[in-house]
Amino acid sequence: MKPVIIAEKPSVGRDIARALKGFTKNSGGYLESQEYVMTWASGHLVTLREPEDYDPAWKRWSLKSLPIIPGSYALKVIPRQKKQFDTIKALLKTAPLVINACDAGREGELIFRQICELAGYRGPVQRLWISSLTDKAIREGFASLKSGQEYDNLAAAARCRSRGDWLVGINATRAYTTKHKVLLSVGRVQTPTLAMLVAREKEIRDFDVQDYWVVMADFQAQGGNYQGRWFAKQDNRVWSESQAKAIAAKVQGQGGLVTEQKESQRRELPPLLYDLTSLQREANKRFSFSAARTLSAAQKLYEAHKLITYPRTNSRFLTPDLIPSFAGRLQAVAQGEWQSMATPLLPKPPRLDGRVLNPNRVKDHHAIIPTELSSQGKKLSLDEQKIYDLVVRRFISVFYPPCVYLDTRVVTTVCQETFESKGKQVLDEGWRRVEGGAGEQLLPSLSQGESVRTFKVSVTEEHTKPPARFSEGTLLAAMEGAGKQIEDDELREAMKDAGLGTPATRAAIIERLKDVGYIEVQGKTLVPTAKGEELINLVTVPDLLSPETTGRWEKRLAEMELGREQADVFMKAVEELASLVVSQAAAGERVQFQEFTQDSLGQCPLCGAEIKENRKAWGCSRWKPEEGGCKFAIWKVVARKKLTRAQAQELLIKGRTRELKGFISKDGKKFSAFLVLSEGKLEFQFKERKGGKKD
């Protein structure tokens, strides 16, 4: 008759047992001490039942059986987890009290509640809520256990998220799959995320590339040489080559005056601490890590090495109760290359202001910071080293003063033409000593009214560029901002609860889109496939496509955690959405999906074998060049333009396509061309203009 502790994973169970001491291993699935019984899940042991578990008629995928809306939601054990579930169920039968030691967040709460619900446990519950797995944090957490009832709102939001995703996913996926006779995965968060990628790709294709010219002038002044860029009013681009050359000729070798010289001192505050999304973005920007790769490294630093606090956090702030631990955390990282940065802050770290210490902005977990354990002697992987370094440097940097620099703007006028020069001189690196990036771009000492001489002028042709494709980092930012890429930290914080998904789920959403063949990774960017684009063209329900609308759902779940949203009202809205998706899918025209099929496209022009389709190309079925096979292929993306199946077929049958628009050259210029097959190789052919010249 001892209290039963349920951890989320065996490794966490062992950490808790080590911290509390006195546990011995039992024969199966749990540990025991004189005071407690310690057991664990291994992630989800229990899940929502499948449609056919409610009604055998729902096993068959049919539009007639939709929408599937069960009157109540039942649970079942995941088959491979039955042994451990049975162990926990047996322990709960005699438990006078259960301590929920699953991860302190929405998903951890769901895992625990589902286990207790299916096991039939209705007794008292206490909640362990900690942000790191050090022995000290665990013991402090057990000394201040909370009532499980305090987390009923969190549990309600967790159940609604789980049931809502089940309802939309089951109904939308079955509706579009049965309508179009090809497996089409549709989800509440993944579909609007895909819609953002598809919309961006359309912007890139529709972008009208324009040529412009940049005029740069080098000036000689008494204090030294400097360079300026021509501008007029708000535009520093010249839209005519002849005009640009005329400006250059006009000012070459001429004298000029410094007509404007302004200096302003600026203070750049340290960036906010990391939450999971900002850590994933930074790692993608610096190391090209995927969101999943960063999360994996951070999770190991938290669970296995105990070096950082809980990583799946949505907050970038700390609470005042952490102040006494700051010296210990800084002491733990005052080694190696961090020693010179952390040691000056000891033994009494500078006081942090409300920009960092803000209890009102910490809901479940504070920002990711180092623990009081040293990394010396720890065998960290290269990924773990890189992520730990980011966390350590960001934590140290918030104790440093602002970076102070002098901003300088100079306007030089030559023959009524104006040129702008900008410079930055760092006066005090401040926090940038820790994080770097405080490079200087100095201008010579100049004064207003000073005479200068133009000794060199250059004219460069450039082109307007389409919007950049999403990287995982910029996609995470767009998901967090519900479709808006917001770089300002403060503004992003204000919109956080209305983002697409949560920090804990965004990486999985991106991986899911890759797995189902809706997006591909090209270099550092994410590109929607033809299948992904076709799906978005089919979905007509705004609530299933709009990042902002779906973000409002996340906002409602966040409100539910605070007790300001009713679960039944939320679920009613989800049921209405599921019904609307089914009716609109059924009413739409059926599309013949031909992507990713093995249907023959025709005969190979090199060897006569069949041409088959895969995710990246239409290629010869004898394609194995390394084994002496045929090398023929028509790639689906040519000069950043996606070819359709019909265009590839036309190329095979006729040896050429009609003129196609939307190709983009390496320097970003858009062009039109015919595609032709020449001896099995794909080539461009250009239309002749008047005068016999080709485009």
N, C-alpha and C positions, 0 to 999 in steps of 0.2 A: 504493500500500500504506500508506495513512494511516488512523489511527483514525477511525471514523465516529461523529459525535454525532447522536442522534435526539432532537429536542425534540417537545413535544406539539402545538405550534401554530407557524405561520410567524412570528408576532410574537415569540414567545419565542426562536425560532431566530435572529431578527435581533438580539434583545437580547444573546444569548450571543455572537454574532459581533462585535457592537460592543464588548463587554467584553474579549474575547480579542484583538481587532484583527487586521488583515492579511488579512481575507477578501475575496474578489472573487466577484461573481455569476456563476453558470454558466448555461448555456442552459436548463436545466430542472430545477426542484425541489430545488436544493441550492446551497450556497456552498462555497468552498474557500480554504484558506490553505496556507502551507508546512508546517503541522503537522497540520491537521485537515480533514476533510470534514464540513460542517454540513448536515443535512437535517431534515425535520420531518414529523410526521403533521398531521392537522387534526381532532383528536379521534380517534374510532374510525375506522380504515381497514379493520379486520377485525372480523367478528362471528361468532357461532355459526351454523351452518347451520340452515336451516328443516327441519321434519319431512320434507317431500317430497324434500329433498336426500339423505336417507338411504334412503327407500323411496317410490317413486311412489304406492303405495297410501295413504300418509299425507297425500297432498294433499287428499283428500276428508275433510271434517269428519263424523265418525261416532262414535257411542258405542262401536260394535263394535271400532274400531281403537285404543281407549284402554285402558290408559295408554300413552303414547308414551315409552319409555325406551330411548334408544340405548345400545348396548354401550360405545361410546366417543364422545367429543364432538369433532366436526370443525369446522374454521373455513372461512370464505370471505371474499373481498374484497367490501366494499360497492361495488356497481357504479360509483357516481359518484366513488369514490376510487381506481379502478384505476390511473390514470396515475401518481399519486404513489406508490402501493404498488409499482408496477413499477420506479420510479426507486430507491426504497429497496432493493428486492430486488437490483437490479443492483449497487448500491454495496456491499451486504453480501457479495457473492460474493468480493470481493477484500479485505475488511476484516480486518486482523490483530486488531482490537479494536473493540468497540462501546461507546460511552458512553451510558447511559440518562439523558437529560436531560428525560424526561417529568415531569409534575407529581409532586412527592414525596408520594405517597399511594397508597391501594389502587387507585383507578381508573387513575392514571397508570402504575402498575406493570403493570396488566392490558393497557393499550393497547400498551406496549412489548413485553411477552412474547408477545402474540398476533401482532404483526407479525413478530417473530423466528421464532416457531414456524411460521407459514405460509410465510415466506420460506426456511425451512430453515437458518437460521443457528444454529450450535452452538458458536461460538468463545467466547473470553473476553469478559466484560462488566464494566464498571465503572459505578458509580452516582453521579450528581451529586445531592446532597440539600441543597437550599437552601430558605430560608423567605422570601426576598425577591429581587426581580429587579434590584436596583441593580448597577452595574458592580462595586463592591467586593465584594458578596455572591457574585456569580458567580465572580470571580477567586479569592476565598477557597475557594469550593466546589471549583473545579478543582484547587486546591492540596492538597485533602484528599479526593480521590475514594475511594470505598469499593468493595470487591469486590461484584459483583452477587449473589454467593452469600449475602451477609448478608441479602438481601431475598427469599430463597426462600420463607420462611414467609408473608410478605406476599403474594407471588404466589399461593401456594396458597389463601389466604383469598379473594383476588380472583377466582380461577377458580371456587371453590366458590360464591361469591355470584352470579356470572354464570350458572353452570350451574344452580344451585338456583332462581333466579328464572325461568330459561327453562323448567325442568321443571314448576314449579308453575303458572306463567302459561299455558303451552301447554295442559297437561292440564285445569286448572280452567276456563279460558276456553272451550275446546272442549266440555267436558262440560256446562257450564251453558247454553252457547249452543245446542248441538244438542238438549238436553233441552227447552228452553223456546221454541225457534224465534225467538229475538231475540238480537242480539249483546250478550253480557254479559262485560265485561272483569273478570277476577278475578286478584289477585296476592298474593304472599306478604306485602307490606307495605301495599299500598293497601287491601286488604280489611279487615284489623283496624283501620286508621285510619278507614275509613268506618264500621265497627262502633261506634267510640267516638262518632262524630257521631250515628248513629242512636239509640244508647242514651241520649245526652243529650236528644235530641228527645223520646224516649218519657218521660223523667223530667219534662220540661217539661209535656207533655200530661197526664200522670197527677197532676201536682202539685195538691194540694188547697189553694187559696188561702183563708187565714183572715184575718178582720179583727182588728185589735188597736188599742189606743190608747196614746199616749205623753203623759205628764203632765210638763210642764216648769215650773219655778218660778224666778222672778227674786228674788234676795236682796240686801238692802242691809246692808253691813257697814261698819265704821269705815274700813277701807282702800279701799272702793269696792264697786261692784256686781258680782255674778257670777250665773251660771245653773247650775241643777242638774237632773238627770233623775231622776224617781222610780224606785226599784227596791226589790225585796224578795228577799232571798237572792241567787240567781243570775239572776233574771229582771227586766228593766227594761221589760217590756211588760205592759199591763193588758188582759185578754181580755174585759172587759165594759165597755160604754160607761157604764152606770149606775155601776159601781164607779169608773171613771176620773173621772166628774163629781163623785162623792161625795168622792173624795180631794182634788180641786181646791177644792171648797167648804169642806172641812174645814181646809185650810191657808191659804186666802186671807186675807191681812192679819194672819196670826198670827206670833208671835215664835218663834224657833228657836235651836238651838245647833249650833255646829261640834263634832260628836262624834268626828270622826276627821280627822287632817291628817297626811299622810305625804309626805315629800320624799325622792327617791332620785336620786343622780347616776349617769348612764349614759353609756357610751362606745359610739358606733356606728362600727365599722371601715369603711374604704373597701370598696366592692364589688369582687369579683374582676374581673380583666380579661376582655375579651370573647373567647369562641369564636364560631363562626358562628351557632349556634342562639341564644345569648343576644343577639347583635347583631341578629339578625332579630326576636327578640321585642321588644327595645327600640325598634327602628325601627317596628314595627307599632303599639306602644303610643303612641309619640310622634307619628308621622307617618302612621299607617294604611298603611304600606308592606306589600305582600305579601312573602312570603318570597323569591319569585323576583326581585322588584324590588330588594330589599336585596342579594341575592347578585350580581345583575348590576352594581350600583354598586360593590360591594366588589371584584369581579373586575376592573373597569376601573381602580380605584384601585391594584390590585396589578400588573396587567399593563401597562396603557397609561401610567399616571402614576408608577408605582414609589413610591407614597407610603405604602403599608401592606404589612405582611408577608402571607404566604400566608393567604387568608381561610377556606379550607375545613378549618379545624382543629377538633379536638375537645377542645382543651386550653385552660384559662384560667390557665395558669401559665407561668413563664419559667425558663430554666436559668442557672446562675451565669456561664457563659461570655459571656453578653450584657452583664454589668455594665460592661465598658469602653466599650460603645456608648451607654450611657444618656445621658451628657452631650451627645453628638452628636445624639441623637434629640430631646432637650429643646431644644437650640439651634435645631434645624430648625423647631420649632413655636413658638418664642418670638417671635411676630409677631402683629400684629392684636389681636383680643380675647383670644388666649391668652398674650400677652406678659406681662401682669401676673401670670399664674398660673405660668408656666414660669420666668421670670427669677429669682425668689427661690431656685429650686432649683439654680442654677448658681453657680460653675463645677463644684462637686462635689456631685452629687445625694445626698440622704439615703440611708442604707443600707436596703435592703428586707429584710424578714424572710421566714421560711419559708412564710408565707401566700401570698406572690407568687413567691418563688424556690423552686421545688420540682421538681427534675429527675426525681423518681420519678413525677410526674404529667404528664410530657411524653413522649408515645410517638413520634409522627411529627413534629408541629409544635407550637411553643409558641403562646401566645395571640397574638391580633391586636394589633399595636402599630405606631406610625408608624415609617417608615424614617428614615435620616439625610438625606433629601432634603427641601428646602423646597418648599412648595406655591406660593410666590410665582412669578408668571408662568405658572402652570399654568391652563389653561382648563377648569375643572371644571363639570360640569352641576350643576343645583340638587340632584339626588339625591346626586351624588357629594360635594358640599359638606356635606350633612347627615350622611352616613355617616362622612365623614372627621372631622367635628366630634365625633361620638360617640366615635370611636376615640382621638382626641387627648385629649379631656377625661378619658376613663377612664384613659389612660396617665399623664397628669399627676397625677390624683387619688391613685394608689397611693403616691406619694411624700409625701403630706400626712398629718398626724396624724389620729386619730379625731375625729369630731364629738362634742363633750361637751355634754350638756344635762341640765337638771333636770326630772325627772318629778314632778308633784304630783297627789295624789289627796285630795279633800276629801269628807267625808260630813256632810251637814247634816240634823238631825232636827227635824221640826216636827210636833207633836201625834202622836207615835209613828210618823210617816211619814218614810221616809228618802229622801234625794236625793243623787245622786253628781255630782261635778264633777271634771273632769280638765284639766290644763294642762301645757304643755311650755315651758320657757324655755331657749333656747340660750345656753350659756356660752362655747363656742368652736366656731365653724363648722367648723374643720378642713377635711377634704376637700370638704365641701359648698360651700366657696367656689368650687370648680371646677365641680361638677355641679349646684349649686343644691338647692332643696327644703328648706332649713332654716328654714321659717317658724315664727313664734312664736305660741303661744296662751297668753297670760298670765292668771293669776288674781291677784286682789289679795292683799296680805299678810294671812294669816289665822292664827289660833292656836286650838288645841284648847280647847274650853270657851267660846269667844267667842259672844256673843249677836248674832243677826241678825234682820232682819224680812223677811217674805215680802210683797212689794208687787205681784207679778203672777204669775198662774198660767194656763197655756194647756193645752188638751186637743186633741190632733191625732189624727185617724183615719188609720191606715196599714194596709197589707196585707202578709202574708208573700209573699215573691217566690220563684218557681221558680229552679232553677239557671240561670245565664247560658248562653246559647249560646256555642259556641267562636268566638273570633276566630282569625286565623291565628297570632297570638302565643301565645294560650293553647293552641291545638292543637299548636304546635311544642313547648311545654312538656310537654304530655301525651304526645307521641310520644317525647320524650327520656326521660321517666319511665316508659315502657312502660305508659301508661294512667293513671298517677298524676300529677296536677298538683302538683309539688313546688316551692314557692317558696324554700325554704331552700337557699342556694347550696351549702353543704357536703354536705347530704344528696343533692342532685341530682348532685353530682360523683361520689358513691359509686355511683350507679346508672347512670352514663353508658354504660358498655359494654353495658348490657342494654336499650337504648332501641329504638324502632321506627325502622329505617333509620339513616342516618348524617347528619351535618351536610351533607354534599355531596349527599345524595339527597332530603332531606325536602321541600325546596321543589318539586322535580320531582314528588313523590308528590301533593302538594296540587294542583298544576296538572293532573296527570293525572286526578284525581277531578273537577275542573271540566270538563275536556275531554270526558270520556265521559258527562257529564250525570248524575253521581251526587250532586253537591253544587252549590249556588248561593251566590253572594255576595249577602247582603241587608244593605245598609249596611256595618257593620264586622264582621258576623257571617257564619258559614258554616252553611248549612242543607241537610240532605240532601233530595234530591228524592224523589218517590214511587218512581221507578225504583231509586234507591239503597237506599231502605228495603225495597223488595220483594226486592232481591238479598240483603240481610242476613237477611231472613226465610227465604230458601231455603237458605242455607249452614248446614249442621248440623255441620260438622267443627270442633271446638273450637280445634284448632291453627291454623285458618285465620281464626278470628274473635278469638281472645284476644290483646290487645296484650302481655300478660305472657309468654305462650307464644312469640309471635313475637319478643319482645325477648330471650328466652333464646337464640334462634338467633343474634342479633347478638352476644350474649355468647360463643357458641361460635366465631364467626368471629374475634372479638377474641382469644380464647384460641389459635386457630390461628396468628394472627400471632406469638404468643409461643412457638409450638412445643409447646403443651400440648393440642392437639386434632388428631386425625388426619383428613385430608381424606376418606379412603374411608369412615370411620365416619359422618362428617357427611353425605356424599352418599347413603349407604344410608338414613339417616333421611329425607332429602328424597324419595327414590324411594318409600319407604313412605307418606309423606304424599300424594304425587301419586296413588298407587294408591287410597288411602282416599278422597280427594276424588272421584275418578271413580266409585267404587262407590256412594258415598252420593248423588252427583248423579243417577246412573242409577236408584237405588232410590226417590227422592222422587217425589211427584206433580207432574205437569206443571202449570205456572201459565200462564194466558193473559195475557201482558204487553200492556197496552193503552196504556201511557204512550208518548208521542212518536210515535204513529201518526197517519196522516192519514184514518183512518176517520171517516165522518160521525157526529156525535153526535145530529143531528136538524136541525130547521129553525129559523132565526133568527126570534124573535118580532117583530122590527122590520121585516125586509125579505123574509123567506122563503127566503134563501139557506142553504146548508149551514153547519153549525157544525163547525169543524175544531179539532183539538187541537195545541197547541204546548207548549213547555217551561213556560210561565207561566200559560197560560189555555186555556179553550175559547172560541174567538172566531169571529165571523162571517167566512166566507171572502171577504167583500167588505170586510174590515177595512183601511181606509186613510183614517182620519178627516181627515188633512191634505189628502187629495185629494177630499174630499166623500164618501168611502165610509161604510160602516156602522160604528158605534162599539160595537156590542154585544159584550160579553165577560163570561164568568164566570171570575173569577180563581181560581187553584188554592189560594191562601192568603187566607183571609178572617178578619180579627181573630185572626191568628196560628194559625188552625186550617187544616189541609190538608183540602180536599174530595176525595172520591173521584169517580171517573168515574160511578159509579152515582148518587151524590147530585146531580151536575150534570145527569145525564139525567132524574132525577126532577123536578128543578127546571124543566127545559124542557117536559116532558110535562104535569105537573100544575100548574105555576106556583108550587109551594111544596114544601118538603121536610118530612119529619116533624121533630119537635124534635131538634136536634143539640146534643150536649154538647161542651165543650172550647174554646169561644171565650174569648179573653182580652182585656179592655179595655185602654185606653191606660195606666191606672194599675195594671195588673197583676192585676186582679180577674177570676176565672173566671166565665163565665155560660153559660146554655143559651138557645137561641132557635130559632125556625123561620126559614128563609130563604124569602123570597117575591120573585117578580118583579112589579114594578109599573111598567108602561109601559116595559119593557125595562131597568129599573134594579133592582139587588139591594138588598133591605131586610131588616132584622130585624123579626120579630114575636114578642112575648113571651106566654107562657102566663099566663092570669089566675089569681090566687090567690083564696082565699076572701075575701069582702068586696068583690069587684070590682076589687081592686088587681092591677096587673101587676108581674111580677118586674123 
